[in-house]
């Protein structure tokens, strides 16, 4: 029984019911008889409503789709509404260096695409291999800082203490029966500053890192970071001159069962990584 039924039942028990009968004589006439609606008037009303709805749809479409990609925004850089990092219709880059997309456009969109692709390369497994690391640094960093950054990164990635802490052998080799994972998945980008020959772009991403295997003491975990890259236009492409990283934003985790070591190892072998050129 609903709340309304309860209220009606309560009223029926508390109030006496009075019955009244009203007799209508045949000769009585309604002083204000209702006139049937004119079919022509109803049709005109319906057509008017349809015209108004069509006009509203046209105006909404013109308002939502009038922007152009790569053009300067009326809002200050980094201060307006976030732009979607979806395909824009512009042709993707056609070149690559060391497996990393190259030849990005000298636009805000080009700088965002470059930063996202560089984040994937600089946080990937390739950085733990000396030869691949040298190729990545040469492709990503500006020529005047590449040599210095290469020396710093070599020292960091070849440190035996660091390698053993993350579960690798002292020489950087992956232990037998294990799969090493170091991947980032960009969620979005934001232009902090932009000029003709320089840009600063923040990349928000999820990072997977660890060793997948039954005996792993460093299982694959997920972390969230935002890295801001300083870029310059050099040799016809965007290149990195520096970067800074901070934690988060971190979403609330759902109540999902963690995969077993076997499932994680299988996923690492089955699924390859992505690049994010657009």
N, C-alpha and C positions, 0 to 999 in steps of 0.2 A: 504493500500500500504506500502511495506517495504522500508527501507532505500535504499536498492539496486535498487528497482524499481524507486524511486525518482531520483537517480543518473543517471540511464539509460535514463529516460525521459528528464532530463536536457541536457545530451549530445546530444540526438536526435534533440533537438530544437536549439542548438548552433552550431553544426558541420554539414557541408554538407555531405550527404551520397553519396559515389562514388561506382558505381556498376561495377564489373569486371567479365568477363566471360572467363573461361579457358577451351579450347577445348582439349580433350585428343584423339589422333589418335589411331585407333585400333592397328596399328603395333607397338606402343610404348610398351616397356617392362620395368618393374621395375628392375633397376640395382641391387637391394638388396632385393630379395623376402624374406618374412618371412617364416621360417620353422616351421611347427607345433611342439608343445612341445611333447617330447617323453613321452609316458605313463609310461614307466619304471622309467624315471628320476623324474617325478612328484610323483610317489608312494614312491620312496626313500626319497624325500624331506619331504613328509608328515610323514613317519615313523620316520624320524630323529627328527622332531618337537615334536612328541608324546613322544619319549624316553627322550628328554630333560625335558619336563613338568613333567613326572613321577619321574625323578631324583630330580627335585626341590621340589616336594611334599614330597618325602621320607626324604630329608635333613631337610626340615622345621619341620616335625613331630619329628625327632630325636632331634632337637635343642630345641623345645618347651616342650617336655615331659620327659627330662632326669633327672629332679631333684627328690629328695626323701624327704618325709615329715619327720620332726623331726630331720633332720641332721643339722649340723652346717653350716652356710652360709659363703661364702668367704668374704662378706661385713661385716663390723663391725655391731654389734647388734644395730638395730634402725636406721642405716644409709643407708641401701640398699633399693631395691624396695620392696614395700609392698607385703606381701604374702596374698593370698585370704583366707578368713576364711570359705571356703566351705568344705563339707565332703571330707575327705582324703582317705577313704577306711579302716582306722583303726577302730577297734571295739569301739563303744561308751562306756562310763562308765556304770557299771551295778548297782552300789550302790547309795544310797541317805541317807542324814541325814537331818531331819526336812523338808523333801520335796525338798531339794537342792541336785542336783547331786554331787557325791563324788567319790573318787578313780581315780583322773586324772593322766595321765601318767607323769613321771618325764622328760618331754621334753618341748621344747618351745611351741609346739602345746598344750600340756597339761596345761601349765601355762596360755596361752591365753584363753583356754576354761574355766578354773577355774575362771579367772578374769571376763569374760563375765557373767558367771552364778552367781557369787557373786554380781556383779552390779545389776542384776535383783532382787536378794533377799534383798540386803541392801537398795534398793530404792522403795521397794514394800509396799503394804498396811499392810503386816504382821508386819512391824516395828512399827506400831501404836497400836499394841496389846501387852500388857506386857508379856503374856505367850509366844506368838509366837516370840516376839523380843528376849527373852532369849534363845530360841531354835536356832534362826538364828545366833546370836552372837556365841553361842557355836559351831555351825557347820562351821562357816566361819573363825573365828579368831584363831590365834595360841594360844595354851594353856597358855603361859606365859603373854599374853596381854588380854585375853578374859575377865577376871574379871574386870580389869580396864576399858576396853571399855564398858562393860555392865553397869557399874555404871554411866559413862558419858552419854551413850545413854538413860538410864532410866531417868536421870535428864532432858535431852533435850526433850524427847518425852512425858513427863508427865507435862511439864510446862503449866499451864492453859492459860497464855497469848499467848503462841505460838499456842496452839490448837484453841483458839477462833479466832486468826488472820487468820488461814487457813480455818475457817468456821465450825470447829467441836465444840462439846460441851466441857465444861471445863474438863470433865472426859474422853474425847477422843471419846465419842460416836458420831455416824453420826446422824445429825438431821433427824427427820421423813420426809419421802417423798424425801430424797436425796440419791444419790449414790456417794460414795467417790472413787476417782481414784488417784492412785499413782503407775505409771508403767514406766519402761524404756524399750526401744527397742534398743539394741546394733546394731550399724551400722558396726563397724569394730574394730579390735584390733591391737596393735602394740607392739612388744617386744622392750622395751627401753634398758634393760640389762638382761643378762641371765647367770647363773652359775649353777653348779651341784646342789646346795642346796638353791639357792635364785634367785629371778627374779623380774623384775619391768615391769609391763605391763600397757599400756594405753588403755582405753576403751572409744570409741566415741559413744555417744548414744543420742537418742531423748527421752525426758521425758514428760509424760502426768501427769498433776496434777491439782486437783480441785474437786469441787462438781457439779455433774450433777443433775439438778432439775429445775423446773420452777421458784422457788423463790430463787435460789442460787445467792449469792452475790460474790461468788468466782468460776466462771465457769471454766470448764476444759480448760487449756491452754497447749500449746506445747513449750518446751524449749530444748536447745541443750547444752550438756556439754561433757567434757572429764575428766574422773577420772583416775588417775594413782595409781595403787595398788602396794604396796611392799609385796612380797610373800616370804615365806620360806617353805622348804620341812620339814614337821613335821608329825609324826605318819602315814607315808605312803601316804601323800597327800599334796597338796599346801594349805597353810593357809595365811591369811592376817595379816600383822603386822602394817600396816599404809596405809594412802591414802591421796591424795591431789586432789582438783577439780578446774577446770577453765571453763570459759564460751566458748561455741563454739567448733569447727567452726559451724557457723549458715548459712544455705542455704537461698536463696531468696525465699520468699513465693509466691506461684502462686495465681492467682485471682480466688479462689474457695469460694463458698458460705459457710459460717460457718453453721454447723448443729444446729438445734433447741435443746432446752433443752430435749424435749421428745426423739429426735433421739439419742442424746448422752447417755441418760439414758438407752435406749434400747440396744445400742451398748455395754455398760458396762456390762449389764446382759447377752447378747448373746455371747460375745467373751471372752474367757479366755486368760490368759497370757501364755508365752512360757518360756521354759528353753533353754539353748544354748549349752548343751553338744554335742560333735560331736566325 
